[in-house]
Amino acid sequence: MKPLRPHLGVQMQDFLDRHNHIFSAGKDAPDEVWTNDLYQVFVYKGDKVPHGMGHLEITWLSIKRNDRNPIHDWRDLQSIKNQVTNREFDAVEIYPRESRLVDEANQFHLWVFTGGDFLPIGFKSRSVLKSDDKMMEGAKQR
């Protein structure tokens, strides 16, 4: 995956103009747009982020492939979060109750805690195996 690049200034306005049909249909224009050879990321901040978590600062990343095929490569999503926000921010992908389900496209959403808040779920320390590390029998790593 090539690095993501932000659309800035005139480039951002040109992007929004080309995609005006999306935003004129009642959807908020993103605060930022990042793209590369595989992905398009819309970044929403502040009041554009639907959450009921009070004081927490959350950034919403809406991610889709350029070819509109499904994604679920965890490493790509981790890299996107790191490139667009910060390596040390936690993010979550929500699998909601059916009454809150939104499934209109091959589009995926990360909710990034950009205020630096630590999420009290998940592992407490880093553990990453590389391809040349000895793994448990039957385990597989790229």
N, C-alpha and C positions, 0 to 999 in steps of 0.2 A: 504494500500500500504506500503510495507516495504521500508526502506531507500535505496536510490541509493548508489552504491559503485563504485568508479573509478577503472578502470583497469590500473595498474601502472607497469612500467619496463617490466620484462619478461612476466607478465600476459598480458600487452598491446600488446607486440610483438606476443605472441601466438594467441591472438584474431585476430590481423591483418593477420597473416599467415593463420588461419582457414577461413578467409573471403577474401582471396586474389583474388578470382574470381570477386568480386565486384570492387576492387580497380585497378585491371589490365585492367578493361574495360574502363579506361579513367577517372574514378572518383578519386578525391583526397582522400587520407586516412585522417581520422579525426585526430585532435590534441589530443582529449581525447575521451574515451568511458566510459560511465557509464551504469550500469545495475542493475536491481533488479528482483523480482519475476514476475513482469508484463511488464516492459519496457526496451527498449534499446535506449540509447541516444548517438548520434554522435555529438561531439562538434567541430566546425570549428572556427578558429580565423584568424585575419590578412587578408592577401591577398586571403585566401580561401573563404572569405565571400563576395558574390556578392552584392554590394550596391554602389550607387552613391551619398553618403551623405558626401563626403569630409572628414573633420576632425573627424567625429564622430567615436567612437570605438564601433563596433558592433560584437557580438558573435552570431553565428547561431547554434541553437539546432535543430537537425533532430531527431524526436521522432517516434518510432513505438512500438507497443505491441509485445511481444515475440511470441504470437500466431498469429500475423499478422492480427488480427481482427481490425475493425475501432475503433477509440477512439473519444470521445469528452466529456470527463469529465473535466470541467473547473478547478475543485479543484486539480485534478491530474496534469494538465499542470502547474498550479501555483506552486504546490509543487516541481515539477521537476525544474522549473526556479529558485526557491529559493535554492534548494539543490545544483544545478550545478553552479550557478553564485552567486547571492546575493539577499537577501530579499528586498533590497531597490533599485534594478534596475528595470526599466520599460522594458516591452517586448511587441511586437506586433505579431499578426498572420495576415497575409495578405490574403485578398480575392481579387485577382488581376483581371484586365481586361482580357477578354477571350484570347487576343493575347499574354498574358504572362503566361497563365495557365500551370502549371505542375501538372499532376495527374496520376502518374504511379504506385502508391501503396498506401496502407493504412498507410501513413506516414505523419506526421504533422510537421510544422516548426514554431519555435519561433525565432524572431530576437530581441536579448537582447541588450539594450543600456548600455554596460558595462563600459563606461567612466563616468557614473553617471549623464549623461545629463537628464534633466527633459523634458518629452514629454508634450507639451502644449495642450493635448487632454485628455479626461477622467475626472473622479471625482477628486476633490482637496483634499478630506480628507477621512479617513477610516470610514466605516459603515458596521459592520458585525453583523448579528443576529445569536444567538445560538438557539438550539432547545427549550430551556426553556424560551426564550424571547417572549413577546407578539408581534404578527405580525398583519398586516392588515388582515381584513377578506378576506378569499379566498386565501391568500398567503401560500406558502409551502416552507419549508426549511428542509434540511436533519436532 
